[in-house]
Amino acid sequence: MWSGRYEWVARARMLCPIGEGGKGTLSVIPDRSQFFEYESVSLSCEVQGNSTGWRVMRNAERGNLSECSTDWGKQRGSSCNVSLTPSDSGVYWCESGSGEHSNAVNITVHDGAVILESPALPVTEGDSVTLRCRYQGTPSDLTAVFYKDGSLIRAESSGEITIPALSKSDEGLYKCSSSKGESPESWMTVTAGGSTPSSSPPSSLPPLSPPPSVCLWVGGCSLHLSDHSTGPVLQEEQRCSS
């Protein structure tokens, strides 16, 4: 287990094209990547045709793959309902018995007072999206300062900002802060209309830290986990050593 408290930063890369070789999609209800401790989330495998045999999988600790209803979540058909604790932070995806896989989604469960409500699933260029800084206490609305890739965007007394017409340049790491605390960072992916979603960061991001690391196989795809200053992240493809 990684020492200290780590947040899963949404710089995940599925290292073979998302959806290729499979027809499943993981949906997240509510569609956001950050949650407070003890909130609930529903993860569903949406499959063209028959969803029988598809299951929700996750990697919440280094090399620790497990499926819903093993020691976490309650399986209902092709859906998994989870009452969240910080140990549930991790990467989630759907997988069939034959090895087909869906998109991967990062979920962060924060035990602090503030989270950023941002979409867990990719958003499309031209669409509008609202990012909301949420305080766990009462009142829930608060003045918040928003950041992208570590740079200040602006402060809003409403506690939220709206990006009216998304472009690829809006893709990046977002967080918010207030007098009540600071949220973790979450990666927001922006895709072109009609394109296959990708959760990879732009090449302009600074290089990630070297090992310690571990290789992980998901549906025939290699995922490379590495320790990083902002938390464990999925990196560029590297071959797993035997």
C-alpha positions in Angstrom: 0.0 0.0 0.0 1.2 3.5 -0.7 2.2 5.4 2.4 0.4 8.5 3.4 -2.9 9.8 1.9 -2.9 9.7 -1.9 -5.5 10.9 -4.3 -6.0 9.1 -7.6 -5.3 11.9 -10.2 -7.3 11.3 -13.4 -4.3 11.1 -15.7 -5.4 7.5 -16.6 -4.5 6.0 -19.9 -6.0 2.9 -21.2 -3.1 1.6 -23.2 -5.1 0.1 -26.0 -7.9 2.2 -27.6 -10.9 2.5 -25.3 -13.7 0.4 -26.5 -11.7 -1.5 -29.1 -12.4 -5.2 -28.9 -15.3 -4.6 -26.6 -18.7 -3.0 -26.6 -19.1 -2.1 -22.9 -19.2 1.4 -21.3 -18.9 2.1 -17.6 -21.4 4.8 -16.5 -21.1 6.6 -13.1 -24.2 7.9 -11.3 -23.9 10.6 -10.2 -21.4 11.5 -13.0 -18.5 13.0 -11.0 -15.0 11.9 -10.1 -14.9 13.1 -6.5 -17.0 12.0 -3.5 -17.1 12.6 0.2 -16.6 9.6 2.5 -19.9 7.6 3.0 -21.5 9.0 -0.2 -22.9 6.4 -2.6 -22.2 5.8 -6.3 -23.7 3.5 -8.8 -21.4 2.0 -11.4 -23.1 0.3 -14.4 -21.8 -1.7 -17.3 -23.8 -0.5 -20.3 -23.5 -3.1 -23.1 -24.9 -3.2 -26.6 -27.1 -6.3 -26.5 -26.8 -8.6 -23.6 -24.8 -7.4 -20.5 -24.8 -10.8 -18.9 -21.3 -11.8 -17.8 -20.0 -8.2 -17.5 -18.7 -7.2 -14.1 -17.4 -4.0 -12.5 -13.7 -4.2 -11.7 -11.3 -1.9 -9.8 -7.7 -1.4 -8.8 -7.7 0.5 -5.5 -4.2 -0.5 -4.2 -1.0 -1.4 -6.0 -1.6 -4.5 -8.0 -4.8 -5.3 -6.1 -7.4 -6.1 -8.7 -10.9 -7.1 -7.5 -14.4 -7.2 -8.7 -17.6 -5.9 -7.2 -19.1 -7.9 -4.3 -15.7 -9.5 -3.4 -14.9 -7.2 -0.5 -16.6 -4.0 -1.7 -19.8 -3.0 -3.4 -23.1 -4.8 -4.0 -23.7 -6.3 -7.4 -27.2 -5.9 -8.9 -27.2 -7.3 -12.4 -24.5 -5.5 -14.4 -24.4 -2.6 -11.9 -22.5 -2.2 -8.7 -23.6 0.1 -5.8 -20.8 1.3 -3.5 -21.0 3.1 -0.1 -17.7 4.9 -0.4 -14.7 5.2 2.0 -11.3 6.6 1.2 -10.0 3.1 0.5 -12.4 2.9 -2.4 -10.4 5.6 -4.3 -9.1 4.0 -7.5 -9.6 3.1 -11.1 -12.8 1.4 -12.2 -13.8 -0.3 -15.4 -16.2 -3.0 -16.8 -14.9 -6.4 -18.0 -16.6 -9.4 -19.7 -15.9 -13.0 -19.0 -14.1 -13.2 -22.4 -11.8 -10.3 -21.5 -13.5 -7.5 -23.3 -13.2 -4.2 -21.4 -14.7 -0.7 -21.2 -13.4 2.7 -20.6 -11.6 3.3 -17.3 -12.8 5.9 -14.7 -10.9 7.4 -11.8 -12.8 7.9 -8.6 -11.4 9.8 -5.6 -13.1 9.5 -2.1 -12.0 12.5 0.0 -12.1 12.5 3.8 -11.6 16.3 3.9 -14.3 19.1 3.9 -14.2 20.1 0.2 -14.5 18.3 -3.1 -14.7 19.5 -6.7 -17.7 18.2 -8.6 -16.4 17.6 -12.1 -17.5 14.9 -14.7 -16.0 11.5 -14.3 -16.7 10.7 -18.0 -15.3 12.5 -21.0 -17.1 15.7 -22.1 -17.5 16.8 -25.8 -16.1 19.9 -27.5 -18.8 22.5 -27.8 -20.7 21.3 -24.8 -21.1 23.3 -21.6 -19.9 22.0 -18.3 -20.2 23.3 -14.7 -17.5 22.7 -12.1 -18.8 23.1 -8.5 -16.8 23.4 -5.3 -18.7 21.6 -2.7 -18.4 21.9 1.1 -19.5 18.9 3.2 -21.0 21.0 6.0 -24.0 23.5 6.0 -24.3 25.7 4.1 -23.0 23.7 1.1 -22.4 26.7 -1.1 -19.2 28.8 -0.5 -17.0 31.2 -2.3 -14.3 29.2 -4.1 -11.1 29.7 -6.1 -10.7 27.5 -9.1 -7.4 26.2 -10.6 -6.5 24.4 -13.8 -3.1 22.7 -14.1 -2.0 24.6 -11.0 -2.8 28.0 -12.4 -5.5 30.3 -11.1 -8.7 30.5 -13.2 -10.8 32.9 -11.0 -12.7 33.1 -7.7 -16.5 32.8 -7.7 -18.9 33.7 -4.8 -21.4 31.1 -6.2 -18.9 28.3 -5.6 -19.1 27.2 -9.3 -17.8 28.1 -12.7 -19.3 27.2 -16.1 -17.3 26.7 -19.3 -19.9 27.4 -22.0 -18.3 25.9 -25.1 -15.6 23.4 -24.3 -12.5 23.1 -26.5 -9.5 20.7 -26.3 -7.6 23.4 -24.5 -10.0 23.1 -21.5 -8.8 19.5 -20.9 -6.6 19.3 -17.8 -6.3 19.0 -14.0 -8.8 21.0 -12.0 -9.2 21.7 -8.3 -10.8 24.3 -6.0 -10.0 25.9 -2.7 -12.0 27.9 -0.1 -11.8 29.0 3.5 -13.0 25.4 4.4 -10.1 23.6 2.6 -8.9 22.4 -0.7 -10.3 19.7 -3.0 -8.2 17.0 -4.6 -7.3 17.4 -8.3 -9.3 15.7 -11.0 -8.6 15.3 -14.7 -11.3 16.4 -17.1 -11.1 14.8 -20.6 -12.5 16.7 -23.6 -13.1 14.8 -26.8 -14.0 15.9 -30.3 -17.6 15.3 -31.3 -18.0 11.8 -32.6 -14.5 10.7 -31.6 -13.5 7.8 -29.4 -13.0 9.0 -25.9 -9.5 9.0 -24.6 -8.3 9.6 -21.1 -4.7 10.4 -21.9 -3.2 13.8 -20.9 -1.6 16.1 -23.4 2.1 15.5 -24.1 2.9 18.9 -22.6 2.4 17.6 -19.1 5.6 17.3 -17.0 7.1 13.8 -16.9 5.9 11.6 -14.2 8.1 10.1 -11.5 10.1 7.0 -12.0 9.3 3.7 -10.1 8.4 2.3 -7.6 5.8 1.0 -10.0 3.8 -2.0 -11.0 2.4 -3.4 -14.2 -1.3 -4.3 -14.4 -3.2 -6.1 -17.1 -6.8 -5.1 -17.9 -8.6 -6.9 -20.6 -5.4 -7.6 -22.5 -4.2 -4.0 -22.1 -1.1 -3.0 -20.1 -1.6 -0.4 -17.4 1.5 1.0 -15.7 1.0 2.3 -12.2 3.6 4.6 -10.7 4.1 6.5 -7.5 3.8 10.3 -8.1 4.0 13.4 -5.9 0.3 14.0 -6.4 -0.7 10.3 -6.0 -0.5 7.0 -7.8 -1.1 7.5 -11.5 -1.4 5.4 -14.6 1.5 6.1 -16.9 2.6 5.5 -20.5 2.7 1.9 -21.6 5.6 -0.1 -20.4 6.1 -3.8 -20.7 5.5 -5.8 -17.6 8.5 -7.9 -16.5 7.8 -11.5 -15.7 
